[in-house]
Amino acid sequence: MDDKIFDFAKTKDALSQLSADLIELSSAVKIKQTKLTANQQQAEKTIQNLELKIAELDKSLQSAIAEIDLINNYIEEAL
């Protein structure tokens, strides 16, 4: 069996680099997570605004249909 000789200095450097890379990756993930959360909140606000606009348009449409029905009834009574 061959004896393996470890270069502890290189191992220490590699572990230090790995640690630094993991810290950098962790920071990048946290930044992305923050951006995704902000984007999600913005999307939710946009959806809420669109839902409000749709509700207002629905009310306007129902009002317009009611007025058209009144006009039709008036025309039918006149004829």
Helices and strands as residue ranges (DSSP letters): H 8-78
